[in-house]
Amino acid sequence: MQGRLIAAITTIAALGVAVAAGAAPAPDRIDLPNGWQPEGVASGHGGELFVGSIPTGSVLRVDPRTGESAVAVPGGEGRAAIGLKVDGDGRLFVAGGPTGKAFVYDAESGNELASFQLAPAGEPTFVNDVTLTKGTAYFTDSARSVVYAVATDLSGLQELPLQGFDLQPGNNLNGIVATGQKRQTLLSVQGNVGRLWRIDAKTGDAEQVDLGDADLINGDGLLLKGRTLYAVQNRSNQIAVLKLKKGFRRAEVVRTITNPDFDVPTTIARVGGSLWAVNARFGTPATPETEYWLTRVGLR
């Protein structure tokens, strides 16, 4: 009896090894539709990825295991998709760039659930990125010294003026993450001058994070894992990896991630032990035939 049990276990283990050996590895590169013009990428349920289209507002659903993709949200006039995030209820929160709006979609059906006019009419605006907390979606505006707080129950929004923030010519606040007790501390990168800001989500008080001799010039999308912050530096073609100190007032750049496949990466999403970077290829003429892709790199 014991011999048959051992034999059975050995057979099952051997089958497991065979299955694992036969499984196709995840691709290191996933091609997007030609002419897509991506900027934002986010991970959703089951590790699927969502990639926005800047000029159309359409969102693509991508399986990172196979590279297969399909349109999740159709585009439309007056729409744009820059940064995006997916919540636990399968809703896509999308920064609307030059429209000055935020859009919320059902990721399964693609239906619009809500839209919010964030920037006042006539004001310069570029709603760039979004981070989610339990009750609020926080959006940055690269042209204004504010953060927008949209209730995740879609009941309304508030504009949070930033106190102590130094608005500069060009694209200002970009990527944003929430951290700290009750996720009431926001970290956002000001890519045009390479600064990282610590923002109180209740008061709007902004304080520059001490990076030592380092900077985050061309800073774009951010991703937070514990006290490790990944900051994409788009035209620098790299991802800076920072260790945040207690209180989030100091941070140290401990290494950078590069890849020959990078071509102006803008944002990243995590799936398992990998980061997926979307290549926006800014500076390359955007035509219906222009190629775009996602690049996979390791967390470590």
Phi, psi and omega in degrees: 000312180296322180296319180293324180295315179297319179297320180295316179298318179299319180295316179298317180298319180296320178297320179298318178296319181295318179297314180298320181293329182275348182289135179288134178291155177297142180291154176270346180216136176236121179282136175263166178302140177303140178079008187294324182055068183277164171214315183254147174220142180216151177263146181235202182298137176071015177082006177291156181247149175237132184232124182274161175247121185304305190281340187251338185080002178289155178231132181259138173262129185233134173268110184290347179281329185241339185086358180290146182216159177204154180289125178266321179232121179288150178282175180189165180295140180077016180241160173203157178226113177251249177289151179210154177218154179245131179266180183291346178263010178073034177251139179263122174257121191235129174281130189265014173054234186290350177288341185073016186243165166241139179240145177233127183235155167280117186294334181281311184268336185084001181288144174283129178264328180192158169219148183229131172276107186274310182272140177299147180303135178088347178279143171299140185203150166205094180287114199254317185210171186213145170228152185245137168241184184300323184242355189217142168254121181257127182245139173266157174230116185288351182249356184225153181270061182214162164235137179262135180246109180256127179295132182288348171275005175067025183274345180163188183214162173226147174261128182251099177295139182270131180258121179093001180273138185257098179289132182238161175300143180099198181276119184266248183297138183229255182297151183212142174222160178246141182206188177080183182298127182057020177053041179262006174250127179253141172243130181219145183259137176255093193293331184291335179239000174076025182260151173248133184244142173257121187238130174282118186291346179267320187255338185084002178297127183244135182226131181289130178283133179285114179257011184068228180273357184272166171215169180240049179301141185067020179298138184226244183291148177240149173219131183247131175227102186065237175257015177258124180249126175259123183239114178285133175245096196305292184287350173276352178055049178203166174240119176276138178249119184243144171258121181274136178273166180303133181089349176062029177259348176224150177209151180237129173283115186261339177188172175231150177252125176234163179201135180298344180276350179293135172217083185059067174292142184245314181221166181224155173225148181258134170227111183061233181265017182238153169251136175251120180255135177264133182261110184277340176057038177302137184099341174270129180307129180271112178232169176299343181259355182295134182273143176224157184200167171255144178240132179263132173226161181280154175294330184246000000 
